[in-house]
Amino acid sequence: MYRFSIGDENWIILFSQHLSLDSKEKEAIIRSIAIMGPQWAGFSHGESFVIFHELIGAIVIRIEKIPSLILTVSAVVPRDRWYINDKNIIEPFEN
């Protein structure tokens, strides 16, 4: 669990128990969330958002505002697990 403040609001970042992340990956995720800052603070309770990180992949984060201000990192999907539906054909996503 990590705590930080934005303005007068105190937030908590949690990582879902099923995630297996090393400390460097967690630090990169926390930095990404911090950089985004006030943008996600405007989202509503129960909403989720995704950050695409070049090294880690897609990071799915859920926002809770009741009873506390909590961001939960609920999933991390590496790039080699991304797929795209192109005209009803599912293929690996490539940039």
MMTF fields as JSON, N, C-alpha, C and O atoms, coordinates in Angstrom:
{
  "mmtfVersion": "1.0.0",
  "mmtfProducer": "UNKNOWN",
  "numBonds": 379,
  "numAtoms": 380,
  "numGroups": 95,
  "numChains": 1,
  "numModels": 1,
  "chainsPerModel": [1],
  "groupsPerChain": [95],
  "chainIdList": ["A"],
  "bondAtomList": [4, 2, 8, 6, 12, 10, 16, 14, 20, 18, 24, 22, 28, 26, 32, 30, 36, 34, 40, 38, 44, 42, 48, 46, 52, 50, 56, 54, 60, 58, 64, 62, 68, 66, 72, 70, 76, 74, 80, 78, 84, 82, 88, 86, 92, 90, 96, 94, 100, 98, 104, 102, 108, 106, 112, 110, 116, 114, 120, 118, 124, 122, 128, 126, 132, 130, 136, 134, 140, 138, 144, 142, 148, 146, 152, 150, 156, 154, 160, 158, 164, 162, 168, 166, 172, 170, 176, 174, 180, 178, 184, 182, 188, 186, 192, 190, 196, 194, 200, 198, 204, 202, 208, 206, 212, 210, 216, 214, 220, 218, 224, 222, 228, 226, 232, 230, 236, 234, 240, 238, 244, 242, 248, 246, 252, 250, 256, 254, 260, 258, 264, 262, 268, 266, 272, 270, 276, 274, 280, 278, 284, 282, 288, 286, 292, 290, 296, 294, 300, 298, 304, 302, 308, 306, 312, 310, 316, 314, 320, 318, 324, 322, 328, 326, 332, 330, 336, 334, 340, 338, 344, 342, 348, 346, 352, 350, 356, 354, 360, 358, 364, 362, 368, 366, 372, 370, 376, 374],
  "bondOrderList": [1, 1, 1, 1, 1, 1, 1, 1, 1, 1, 1, 1, 1, 1, 1, 1, 1, 1, 1, 1, 1, 1, 1, 1, 1, 1, 1, 1, 1, 1, 1, 1, 1, 1, 1, 1, 1, 1, 1, 1, 1, 1, 1, 1, 1, 1, 1, 1, 1, 1, 1, 1, 1, 1, 1, 1, 1, 1, 1, 1, 1, 1, 1, 1, 1, 1, 1, 1, 1, 1, 1, 1, 1, 1, 1, 1, 1, 1, 1, 1, 1, 1, 1, 1, 1, 1, 1, 1, 1, 1, 1, 1, 1, 1],
  "groupList": [{"groupName": "MET", "atomNameList": ["N", "CA", "C", "O"], "elementList": ["N", "C", "C", "O"], "formalChargeList": [0, 0, 0, 0], "bondAtomList": [1, 0, 2, 1, 3, 2], "bondOrderList": [1, 1, 2], "singleLetterCode": "M", "chemCompType": "L-PEPTIDE LINKING"}, {"groupName": "TYR", "atomNameList": ["N", "CA", "C", "O"], "elementList": ["N", "C", "C", "O"], "formalChargeList": [0, 0, 0, 0], "bondAtomList": [1, 0, 2, 1, 3, 2], "bondOrderList": [1, 1, 2], "singleLetterCode": "Y", "chemCompType": "L-PEPTIDE LINKING"}, {"groupName": "ARG", "atomNameList": ["N", "CA", "C", "O"], "elementList": ["N", "C", "C", "O"], "formalChargeList": [0, 0, 0, 0], "bondAtomList": [1, 0, 2, 1, 3, 2], "bondOrderList": [1, 1, 2], "singleLetterCode": "R", "chemCompType": "L-PEPTIDE LINKING"}, {"groupName": "PHE", "atomNameList": ["N", "CA", "C", "O"], "elementList": ["N", "C", "C", "O"], "formalChargeList": [0, 0, 0, 0], "bondAtomList": [1, 0, 2, 1, 3, 2], "bondOrderList": [1, 1, 2], "singleLetterCode": "F", "chemCompType": "L-PEPTIDE LINKING"}, {"groupName": "SER", "atomNameList": ["N", "CA", "C", "O"], "elementList": ["N", "C", "C", "O"], "formalChargeList": [0, 0, 0, 0], "bondAtomList": [1, 0, 2, 1, 3, 2], "bondOrderList": [1, 1, 2], "singleLetterCode": "S", "chemCompType": "L-PEPTIDE LINKING"}, {"groupName": "ILE", "atomNameList": ["N", "CA", "C", "O"], "elementList": ["N", "C", "C", "O"], "formalChargeList": [0, 0, 0, 0], "bondAtomList": [1, 0, 2, 1, 3, 2], "bondOrderList": [1, 1, 2], "singleLetterCode": "I", "chemCompType": "L-PEPTIDE LINKING"}, {"groupName": "GLY", "atomNameList": ["N", "CA", "C", "O"], "elementList": ["N", "C", "C", "O"], "formalChargeList": [0, 0, 0, 0], "bondAtomList": [1, 0, 2, 1, 3, 2], "bondOrderList": [1, 1, 2], "singleLetterCode": "G", "chemCompType": "PEPTIDE LINKING"}, {"groupName": "ASP", "atomNameList": ["N", "CA", "C", "O"], "elementList": ["N", "C", "C", "O"], "formalChargeList": [0, 0, 0, 0], "bondAtomList": [1, 0, 2, 1, 3, 2], "bondOrderList": [1, 1, 2], "singleLetterCode": "D", "chemCompType": "L-PEPTIDE LINKING"}, {"groupName": "GLU", "atomNameList": ["N", "CA", "C", "O"], "elementList": ["N", "C", "C", "O"], "formalChargeList": [0, 0, 0, 0], "bondAtomList": [1, 0, 2, 1, 3, 2], "bondOrderList": [1, 1, 2], "singleLetterCode": "E", "chemCompType": "L-PEPTIDE LINKING"}, {"groupName": "ASN", "atomNameList": ["N", "CA", "C", "O"], "elementList": ["N", "C", "C", "O"], "formalChargeList": [0, 0, 0, 0], "bondAtomList": [1, 0, 2, 1, 3, 2], "bondOrderList": [1, 1, 2], "singleLetterCode": "N", "chemCompType": "L-PEPTIDE LINKING"}, {"groupName": "TRP", "atomNameList": ["N", "CA", "C", "O"], "elementList": ["N", "C", "C", "O"], "formalChargeList": [0, 0, 0, 0], "bondAtomList": [1, 0, 2, 1, 3, 2], "bondOrderList": [1, 1, 2], "singleLetterCode": "W", "chemCompType": "L-PEPTIDE LINKING"}, {"groupName": "LEU", "atomNameList": ["N", "CA", "C", "O"], "elementList": ["N", "C", "C", "O"], "formalChargeList": [0, 0, 0, 0], "bondAtomList": [1, 0, 2, 1, 3, 2], "bondOrderList": [1, 1, 2], "singleLetterCode": "L", "chemCompType": "L-PEPTIDE LINKING"}, {"groupName": "GLN", "atomNameList": ["N", "CA", "C", "O"], "elementList": ["N", "C", "C", "O"], "formalChargeList": [0, 0, 0, 0], "bondAtomList": [1, 0, 2, 1, 3, 2], "bondOrderList": [1, 1, 2], "singleLetterCode": "Q", "chemCompType": "L-PEPTIDE LINKING"}, {"groupName": "HIS", "atomNameList": ["N", "CA", "C", "O"], "elementList": ["N", "C", "C", "O"], "formalChargeList": [0, 0, 0, 0], "bondAtomList": [1, 0, 2, 1, 3, 2], "bondOrderList": [1, 1, 2], "singleLetterCode": "H", "chemCompType": "L-PEPTIDE LINKING"}, {"groupName": "LYS", "atomNameList": ["N", "CA", "C", "O"], "elementList": ["N", "C", "C", "O"], "formalChargeList": [0, 0, 0, 0], "bondAtomList": [1, 0, 2, 1, 3, 2], "bondOrderList": [1, 1, 2], "singleLetterCode": "K", "chemCompType": "L-PEPTIDE LINKING"}, {"groupName": "ALA", "atomNameList": ["N", "CA", "C", "O"], "elementList": ["N", "C", "C", "O"], "formalChargeList": [0, 0, 0, 0], "bondAtomList": [1, 0, 2, 1, 3, 2], "bondOrderList": [1, 1, 2], "singleLetterCode": "A", "chemCompType": "L-PEPTIDE LINKING"}, {"groupName": "PRO", "atomNameList": ["N", "CA", "C", "O"], "elementList": ["N", "C", "C", "O"], "formalChargeList": [0, 0, 0, 0], "bondAtomList": [1, 0, 2, 1, 3, 2], "bondOrderList": [1, 1, 2], "singleLetterCode": "P", "chemCompType": "L-PEPTIDE LINKING"}, {"groupName": "VAL", "atomNameList": ["N", "CA", "C", "O"], "elementList": ["N", "C", "C", "O"], "formalChargeList": [0, 0, 0, 0], "bondAtomList": [1, 0, 2, 1, 3, 2], "bondOrderList": [1, 1, 2], "singleLetterCode": "V", "chemCompType": "L-PEPTIDE LINKING"}, {"groupName": "THR", "atomNameList": ["N", "CA", "C", "O"], "elementList": ["N", "C", "C", "O"], "formalChargeList": [0, 0, 0, 0], "bondAtomList": [1, 0, 2, 1, 3, 2], "bondOrderList": [1, 1, 2], "singleLetterCode": "T", "chemCompType": "L-PEPTIDE LINKING"}],
  "groupTypeList": [0, 1, 2, 3, 4, 5, 6, 7, 8, 9, 10, 5, 5, 11, 3, 4, 12, 13, 11, 4, 11, 7, 4, 14, 8, 14, 8, 15, 5, 5, 2, 4, 5, 15, 5, 0, 6, 16, 12, 10, 15, 6, 3, 4, 13, 6, 8, 4, 3, 17, 5, 3, 13, 8, 11, 5, 6, 15, 5, 17, 5, 2, 5, 8, 14, 5, 16, 4, 11, 5, 11, 18, 17, 4, 15, 17, 17, 16, 2, 7, 2, 10, 1, 5, 9, 7, 14, 9, 5, 5, 8, 16, 3, 8, 9],
  "groupIdList": [1, 2, 3, 4, 5, 6, 7, 8, 9, 10, 11, 12, 13, 14, 15, 16, 17, 18, 19, 20, 21, 22, 23, 24, 25, 26, 27, 28, 29, 30, 31, 32, 33, 34, 35, 36, 37, 38, 39, 40, 41, 42, 43, 44, 45, 46, 47, 48, 49, 50, 51, 52, 53, 54, 55, 56, 57, 58, 59, 60, 61, 62, 63, 64, 65, 66, 67, 68, 69, 70, 71, 72, 73, 74, 75, 76, 77, 78, 79, 80, 81, 82, 83, 84, 85, 86, 87, 88, 89, 90, 91, 92, 93, 94, 95],
  "secStructList": [7, 3, 3, 3, 3, 3, 6, 6, 3, 3, 3, 3, 3, 3, 3, 7, 6, 6, 7, 7, 7, 7, 2, 2, 2, 2, 2, 2, 2, 2, 2, 2, 2, 2, 2, 2, 6, 2, 2, 2, 2, 6, 1, 7, 6, 6, 7, 3, 3, 3, 3, 3, 3, 6, 6, 6, 3, 3, 3, 3, 3, 3, 3, 3, 7, 1, 1, 1, 7, 3, 3, 3, 3, 3, 3, 3, 3, 7, 4, 4, 4, 7, 3, 3, 3, 3, 6, 6, 3, 3, 3, 3, 7, 7, 7],
  "xCoordList": [0.847, 0.0, 0.893, 1.905, 0.495, 1.239, 0.269, -0.872, 0.724, -0.109, 0.535, 1.758, -0.313, 0.187, -0.959, -2.121, -0.632, -1.633, -1.614, -0.564, -2.797, -2.949, -3.856, -5.029, -3.3, -4.052, -4.37, -3.472, -5.638, -6.041, -6.604, -7.175, -6.448, -6.962, -5.827, -4.781, -6.059, -5.101, -5.566, -6.679, -4.707, -5.021, -4.179, -3.095, -4.706, -4.007, -3.928, -4.909, -2.761, -2.621, -2.46, -1.584, -3.316, -3.244, -2.968, -3.358, -2.301, -2.078, -2.868, -2.727, -3.7, -4.47, -3.533, -2.413, -4.008, -3.176, -2.703, -1.637, -3.468, -3.105, -1.972, -1.422, -1.616, -0.547, 0.82, 1.073, 1.682, 3.053, 3.981, 4.416, 4.273, 5.096, 6.307, 6.213, 7.449, 8.616, 8.578, 7.733, 9.484, 9.463, 9.696, 9.123, 10.524, 10.757, 9.484, 9.189, 8.731, 7.472, 6.456, 5.767, 6.372, 5.454, 5.83, 4.96, 7.117, 7.575, 7.224, 6.796, 7.399, 7.065, 5.562, 5.152, 4.757, 3.307, 2.922, 2.113, 3.493, 3.198, 3.609, 2.875, 4.77, 5.213, 4.23, 3.897, 3.768, 2.811, 1.512, 0.961, 1.028, -0.198, 0.022, -0.839, 1.167, 1.462, 1.555, 1.072, 2.174, 2.299, 0.917, 0.683, 0.013, -1.337, -2.102, -2.94, -1.799, -2.31, -3.767, -4.646, -4.029, -5.399, -6.344, -7.561, -5.825, -6.704, -7.592, -8.802, -7.004, -7.817, -8.588, -9.59, -8.146, -8.871, -10.278, -11.168, -10.484, -11.792, -12.743, -13.922, -12.247, -13.108, -14.039, -13.761, -15.129, -16.119, -15.775, -14.981, -16.394, -16.265, -16.696, -17.73, -15.909, -16.243, -15.727, -15.782, -15.222, -14.679, -13.288, -12.622, -12.872, -11.528, -10.869, -11.539, -9.552, -8.815, -7.606, -7.217, -7.013, -5.874, -4.718, -4.895, -3.541, -2.307, -1.5, -1.275, -1.067, -0.214, 1.234, 1.673, 1.962, 3.358, 4.253, 4.033, 5.246, 6.094, 6.735, 6.804, 7.201, 7.902, 6.996, 7.216, 5.988, 5.147, 3.952, 3.596, 3.333, 2.143, 0.95, 1.107, -0.241, -1.474, -1.73, -1.762, -1.91, -2.137, -3.577, -3.955, -4.38, -5.788, -5.932, -5.516, -6.537, -6.654, -8.113, -8.771, -8.614, -9.996, -9.983, -9.115, -10.958, -11.048, -12.175, -13.299, -11.845, -12.858, -12.776, -11.69, -13.922, -13.94, -14.767, -14.801, -15.435, -16.27, -15.864, -15.878, -15.518, -15.423, -14.085, -13.951, -13.103, -11.784, -11.397, -12.022, -10.363, -9.848, -8.773, -7.641, -9.143, -8.257, -8.148, -9.15, -6.927, -6.665, -6.157, -5.149, -6.842, -6.429, -5.922, -6.65, -4.667, -4.1, -4.629, -4.181, -5.589, -6.285, -5.737, -5.946, -5.031, -4.466, -3.306, -3.272, -2.367, -1.261, -1.186, -0.989, -1.345, -1.361, -0.158, -0.115, 0.831, 2.006, 1.633, 0.637, 2.445, 2.163, 1.967, 1.192, 2.645, 2.502, 1.162, 0.888, 0.332, -1.002, -2.106, -3.276, -1.737, -2.719, -3.197, -2.405, -4.504, -5.1, -6.048, -6.546, -6.291, -7.198, -8.19, -7.839, -9.441, -10.483, -10.574, -11.083, -10.088, -10.098, -10.985, -10.586, -12.19, -13.154, -13.424, -13.401, -13.68, -13.994, -12.852, -13.074, -11.652, -10.464, -9.655, -9.266, -9.409, -8.633, -7.169, -6.788, -6.359, -4.93, -4.128, -4.633, -2.876, -2.023, -1.893, -1.747, -1.948, -1.798, -0.322, 0.51, -0.001, 1.383, 1.392, 0.484, 2.438, 2.569, 3.532, 3.804],
  "yCoordList": [-1.17, 0.0, 1.233, 1.292, 2.207, 3.457, 4.608, 4.567, 5.638, 6.811, 8.053, 8.191, 8.965, 10.242, 11.245, 10.871, 12.509, 13.574, 14.338, 14.551, 14.743, 15.685, 16.779, 16.545, 17.973, 19.059, 18.695, 18.353, 18.767, 18.435, 17.018, 16.661, 16.209, 14.836, 13.832, 13.911, 12.889, 11.816, 10.553, 10.076, 10.018, 8.849, 7.654, 7.805, 6.467, 5.207, 4.452, 4.39, 3.877, 2.986, 1.568, 1.291, 0.677, -0.741, -1.551, -1.162, -2.665, -3.61, -4.869, -5.424, -5.325, -6.553, -7.683, -7.79, -8.518, -9.587, -10.579, -11.175, -10.768, -11.767, -11.3, -12.103, -10.011, -9.497, -9.885, -9.808, -10.298, -10.645, -9.624, -9.803, -8.552, -7.467, -7.26, -7.359, -6.969, -6.662, -5.186, -4.434, -4.774, -3.402, -2.364, -1.276, -2.675, -1.728, -1.504, -0.378, -2.577, -2.449, -1.627, -0.77, -1.898, -1.13, 0.348, 1.213, 0.635, 2.03, 2.72, 3.874, 2.03, 2.604, 2.88, 3.897, 1.988, 2.179, 3.372, 4.205, 3.455, 4.574, 5.897, 6.881, 5.931, 7.154, 7.544, 8.719, 6.558, 6.837, 7.413, 8.364, 6.84, 7.342, 8.768, 9.63, 9.011, 10.348, 11.388, 12.509, 11.02, 11.949, 12.337, 13.488, 11.374, 11.636, 12.564, 13.354, 12.453, 13.34, 13.723, 12.862, 15.026, 15.53, 15.0, 15.088, 14.463, 13.932, 12.815, 12.827, 11.845, 10.745, 11.147, 10.512, 12.193, 12.646, 13.126, 13.137, 13.52, 13.972, 12.847, 13.097, 11.605, 10.477, 10.154, 10.524, 9.472, 9.119, 7.808, 7.005, 7.618, 6.377, 5.196, 5.254, 4.14, 2.932, 2.9, 1.857, 4.029, 4.049, 3.421, 3.304, 3.025, 2.485, 3.238, 3.862, 3.173, 3.735, 2.858, 2.041, 3.036, 2.224, 3.15, 4.162, 2.788, 3.47, 2.467, 1.34, 2.871, 2.017, 2.411, 3.504, 1.512, 1.756, 0.979, -0.209, 1.636, 1.032, -0.284, -1.224, -0.368, -1.571, -2.574, -3.781, -2.091, -2.966, -3.504, -4.675, -2.649, -3.038, -2.198, -1.043, -2.767, -2.066, -2.249, -3.371, -1.135, -1.142, -0.697, 0.413, -1.559, -1.255, -0.814, -1.515, 0.374, 0.962, 1.314, 1.943, 0.895, 1.173, 2.26, 2.273, 3.171, 4.288, 4.036, 3.706, 4.202, 4.159, 5.478, 5.944, 6.066, 7.323, 7.216, 8.146, 6.071, 5.872, 4.559, 3.562, 4.439, 5.499, 6.249, 7.301, 5.721, 6.354, 6.571, 6.025, 7.371, 7.632, 6.595, 6.697, 5.594, 4.458, 4.216, 4.221, 4.005, 3.561, 2.133, 1.882, 1.194, -0.205, -0.619, -0.556, -1.045, -1.597, -3.026, -3.903, -3.249, -4.535, -5.515, -6.721, -5.009, -5.905, -5.226, -4.007, -6.052, -5.614, -6.628, -7.822, -6.135, -7.02, -6.692, -5.625, -7.603, -7.34, -7.249, -7.822, -6.524, -6.267, -7.544, -7.545, -8.62, -9.85, -10.557, -11.604, -9.975, -10.519, -9.591, -9.78, -8.587, -7.668, -8.236, -8.742, -8.144, -8.614, -7.555, -6.714, -7.6, -6.66, -7.443, -8.425, -6.982, -7.575, -6.727, -5.607, -7.258, -6.549, -7.322, -8.355, -6.809, -7.443, -8.89, -9.801, -9.074, -10.377, -11.375, -12.583, -10.885, -11.734, -11.224, -10.057, -12.109, -11.73, -12.041, -13.185, -10.986, -11.133, -10.419, -9.496, -10.836, -10.103, -8.641, -8.334, -7.756, -6.328, -6.017, -6.437, -5.298, -4.891, -3.415, -2.908, -2.711, -1.29, -1.185, -0.085],
  "zCoordList": [0.0, 0.0, 0.0, 0.698, -0.794, -0.906, -0.68, -1.142, 0.033, 0.316, -0.272, -0.278, -0.771, -1.265, -1.268, -1.108, -1.447, -1.441, -2.75, -3.357, -3.164, -4.274, -3.73, -3.438, -3.599, -2.984, -1.546, -0.776, -1.181, 0.19, 0.304, 1.335, -0.748, -0.739, -0.532, -1.176, 0.377, 0.631, -0.082, 0.141, -0.938, -1.75, -1.314, -0.751, -1.59, -1.334, -2.655, -3.397, -2.951, -4.111, -3.585, -2.767, -4.065, -3.719, -4.976, -6.077, -4.805, -5.895, -5.571, -4.481, -6.505, -6.289, -5.887, -6.388, -4.98, -4.428, -5.474, -5.319, -6.529, -7.537, -8.454, -9.207, -8.4, -9.265, -8.723, -7.521, -9.618, -9.255, -9.914, -11.051, -9.178, -9.705, -8.812, -7.588, -9.432, -8.612, -8.22, -8.706, -7.351, -6.833, -7.931, -7.87, -8.936, -10.035, -10.845, -11.245, -11.086, -11.829, -11.031, -11.585, -9.728, -8.883, -8.875, -8.974, -8.757, -8.763, -10.079, -10.075, -11.198, -12.506, -12.608, -13.168, -12.074, -12.092, -11.223, -11.632, -10.034, -9.133, -9.767, -9.673, -10.411, -11.106, -12.207, -12.362, -12.968, -14.045, -13.491, -14.047, -12.402, -11.772, -11.267, -11.441, -10.648, -10.116, -11.227, -11.073, -12.344, -13.476, -13.995, -14.366, -14.017, -14.512, -13.571, -14.004, -12.275, -11.239, -11.306, -11.27, -11.404, -11.316, -12.401, -12.238, -13.484, -14.54, -14.0, -14.226, -13.287, -12.774, -11.53, -11.2, -10.827, -9.639, -10.009, -9.159, -11.258, -11.714, -12.102, -12.35, -12.159, -12.504, -11.334, -10.193, -11.619, -10.604, -9.906, -10.398, -8.75, -7.989, -8.859, -9.523, -8.852, -9.598, -11.019, -11.671, -11.516, -12.875, -12.896, -11.867, -14.082, -14.296, -15.432, -16.255, -15.466, -16.59, -16.862, -16.028, -18.041, -18.464, -18.81, -19.488, -18.336, -18.726, -19.545, -19.103, -20.727, -21.548, -21.277, -21.638, -20.642, -20.274, -21.23, -21.463, -21.774, -22.807, -22.37, -23.162, -21.131, -20.677, -19.972, -20.068, -19.271, -18.452, -19.225, -19.092, -20.031, -20.782, -20.379, -19.982, -20.477, -20.124, -18.629, -18.122, -17.942, -16.498, -16.266, -16.643, -15.646, -15.392, -13.938, -13.016, -13.751, -12.42, -12.159, -12.987, -10.985, -10.577, -9.502, -8.629, -9.577, -8.639, -7.643, -8.019, -6.36, -5.306, -4.556, -4.211, -4.309, -3.562, -2.285, -1.479, -2.105, -0.929, -0.282, -1.005, 0.945, 1.943, 1.905, 2.529, 1.183, 1.112, -0.342, -1.251, -0.553, -1.897, -2.209, -1.736, -3.015, -3.278, -4.78, -5.496, -5.241, -6.608, -6.501, -5.841, -7.143, -7.103, -8.472, -9.464, -8.517, -9.747, -9.82, -9.082, -10.72, -10.743, -11.766, -11.64, -12.786, -13.798, -14.511, -14.676, -14.923, -15.773, -16.906, -16.678, -18.133, -19.299, -20.175, -20.787, -20.245, -21.08, -22.56, -23.0, -23.308, -24.729, -25.54, -26.497, -25.184, -25.964, -25.714, -26.301, -24.837, -24.571, -25.081, -24.75, -25.888, -26.467, -27.796, -28.592, -28.024, -29.268, -29.807, -29.058, -31.101, -31.751, -32.602, -33.255, -32.577, -33.408, -34.669, -34.636, -35.763, -37.04, -38.009, -38.547, -38.222, -39.129, -38.726, -39.554, -37.434, -36.841, -36.905, -36.822, -37.051, -36.957, -35.767, -35.722, -34.807, -33.63, -33.902, -34.151, -33.847, -34.122, -33.049, -32.409, -32.844, -31.903, -32.331, -33.515, -31.349, -31.604, -31.792, -30.988, -32.828, -33.093, -33.412, -34.07, -32.939, -33.302, -34.442, -34.922]
}
